[in-house]
Amino acid sequence: MGRVTERRRVIRVRDGVVGTRPDTLVAEEPLEIRLNGRPLAITMRTPGDDFALAAGFLVSEGVLGSADELANIVYCAGATEDGSNTYNVVDVKLAPGVPVPDITLERNVYTTSSCGLCGKASLDAVRTTARWRLDEPADEYTPVRITPETLTDLPERLRAAQRVFDRTGGLHAAALFTPEGELLDIREDVGRHNAVDKLVGRAVQQGSLPLSGAVLLVSGRASFELAQKAVMAGIPVLAAVSAPSSLAVDLANEAGLTLVGFLRGTSMNVYAGEHRLALPTAVGGA
């Protein structure tokens, strides 16, 4: 099985001095996801948590929503001409009676580690396939509410938990927190959307969907695709250390998602869903 990191020889130049040294790089390998034996998608990912990645991907596509809809996930043997297993192909088996989506050539996609979706059709697709409403509280007595002070603490907690990033500097991370700031889970991957899929996939495997009491923090920007994944998993709050896209903001407003960007230091921008934040009274604006 592929490793999370690999070593490569590099030429290092520091203050005019040239030398050679080994460098630790994050591994990137393709993962083909099959559904009931038929190819569905290929994504470039960091090896590890592949079953969770596949399950989370299917949650975001509206195929899975609970553990009882999933029969099993296996690596495919004989993935190469010589019959060896590369551990780069997984097959997801749905439980009996779970509808299998129509897999066409148009749907059979190649997903890069930084891809996204766009357009009104994508907004409509999320609205029609999402299984949970984000305006419903985690339980009838406890709607999600988080303070700005708790939010601003989360990036440092995320960074402290990134084990592989410390060795490579080349991984995105996604983490789930409680509204009180307790770290629930964290995953790293070369693709930010893969890191989120791994989180969501672990949750569906554990029977924890919808994640209606969780806050999702991502280490990069908040694309439409990440907002989509939050909505499809029932996550009410998405925060990012960088900027959101315009379509992510559109989706957040339409779905009732709280979307926070530029979460750095003691500052943040709230783009949607401010009702979940205990904000001080506004004193003015541009």
Secondary structure, DSSP 4 states (H G I P E B T S, - for coil): ---SEEEEEEEEEETTEEEEEEEEEE--EEEEEEETTEEEEEEEE-SS-HHHHHHHHHHHTTS--SGGGEEEEEEPS--STT----S-EEEEEEPTTPPPPP--TTT-EEE-TT----SHHHHHHHHHH--S-TTS-SSTT----B-HHHHHHHHHHHHHH-HHHHHHS--EEEEEE-TT--EEEEEEESSHHHHHHHHHHHHHHTT--S-TT-EEEESS-B-HHHHHHHHHTT--EEEESSPBPHHHHHHHHHHT-EEEEEEETTEEEEEE-GGGB-PPPP----
